[in-house]
Amino acid sequence: MPHQDVLEEAVMMKVSPDKVDELTRFDGSLTVKRTEGIVAARCDREEMNIAALNLANDIVTGKKTVDQARKQLGDIATRVKRGEMPAEATKLNFTPSQNAMDADAEMSASGAGSGSGTGAGTSGQRK
């Protein structure tokens, strides 16, 4: 039976560009906002959001592969449905990043002349 993703928890987490695809493969209900330094999990149960964020951090830090994290999330979901409360689903097992924002790299318009026309106030930065 499908569930509705009605709860969202978000944490500050620095995610390198090469890990974004891994997080997407791990759980389609995760949202990564690299520029803001935010990873959010959205599900119908807070416990599953916490577990997903813990496992996302494990992927980002190289502690787990996508396949390992997916298997563990499935095991946690089964236990939660049985009424158990696994430790991975009760609290974050990591400290959220203090400096997770990614200012991104400045883009230049080659050959565009002195007024690059990149938009009001953007100074050529990619958003």
C-alpha positions in Angstrom: 0.0 0.0 0.0 1.5 3.4 -1.0 2.2 5.9 1.8 2.0 9.6 1.6 5.2 11.6 2.3 3.8 14.2 4.7 6.7 14.8 7.1 10.0 16.3 6.3 13.1 16.6 8.4 16.1 18.5 7.2 19.7 18.8 8.4 22.8 20.7 7.4 25.0 18.3 5.6 27.9 18.9 3.3 27.5 16.7 0.2 30.2 16.6 -2.5 28.9 16.6 -6.1 29.9 13.0 -6.6 27.7 11.8 -3.7 24.5 13.5 -4.9 23.8 10.7 -7.4 24.4 8.1 -4.7 22.0 9.7 -2.4 19.4 9.8 -5.1 19.9 6.1 -5.8 19.6 5.4 -2.1 16.3 7.1 -1.5 14.1 9.0 -3.9 12.5 10.8 -0.9 15.7 12.6 -0.1 16.3 16.1 -1.3 19.8 17.6 -1.6 20.3 21.3 -1.7 24.0 21.6 -2.0 24.1 25.4 -2.3 22.1 25.7 1.0 23.9 22.8 2.6 20.7 21.0 3.3 19.7 17.3 3.0 16.0 16.6 3.8 14.1 13.3 4.1 10.4 13.1 3.5 8.2 10.2 4.5 5.1 9.4 6.4 7.0 8.6 9.7 9.5 10.7 11.5 11.4 7.5 12.5 12.0 6.7 8.8 13.1 10.2 8.1 15.7 10.0 10.9 16.9 6.6 9.7 17.2 7.9 6.1 19.2 10.9 7.2 21.5 8.7 9.3 22.1 6.4 6.4 22.5 9.4 4.0 25.3 10.6 6.2 26.9 7.1 6.2 26.9 7.3 2.4 28.3 10.8 2.2 31.1 9.9 4.7 31.9 6.6 2.9 30.8 4.3 5.8 28.2 2.6 3.7 27.6 1.9 0.0 24.2 2.7 -1.5 23.3 -1.0 -1.5 24.3 -1.5 2.1 22.2 1.6 3.1 19.2 0.5 1.1 19.2 -2.9 2.7 19.6 -1.4 6.2 16.7 1.1 5.5 14.5 -1.9 4.5 15.4 -3.7 7.6 14.6 -0.7 9.7 11.3 -0.2 8.0 10.3 -3.8 8.7 11.2 -3.4 12.4 9.3 -0.1 12.7 6.2 -1.7 11.1 6.4 -4.4 13.8 6.3 -1.7 16.4 10.0 -1.8 17.3 12.1 1.3 17.6 15.6 0.7 16.2 18.3 3.1 17.6 19.0 4.3 14.0 15.5 5.7 13.9 15.3 7.5 17.2 18.0 10.2 16.9 20.7 11.5 14.5 23.9 9.5 14.8 26.0 12.4 13.6 26.4 16.1 14.3 25.0 18.2 11.4 27.6 20.2 9.5 28.2 23.8 10.7 29.6 24.9 7.4 27.7 22.8 4.8 26.9 25.5 2.3 28.5 25.3 -1.1 29.0 28.7 -2.6 29.6 27.0 -5.9 32.1 28.3 -8.5 31.8 31.6 -10.3 30.9 31.2 -13.9 32.4 33.5 -16.6 30.8 34.3 -19.9 33.8 33.9 -22.2 33.9 36.6 -24.9 30.8 38.3 -23.5 32.6 41.7 -23.0 32.5 43.9 -19.9 28.8 43.6 -19.2 28.3 39.9 -19.2 24.5 40.2 -19.0 24.2 37.4 -16.4 21.1 38.9 -14.8 20.4 41.4 -12.1 22.8 41.1 -9.2 24.1 37.7 -10.0 27.7 38.7 -10.8 28.0 35.6 -13.0 27.4 33.2 -10.2 25.5 30.0 -10.9 22.6 29.4 -8.6 
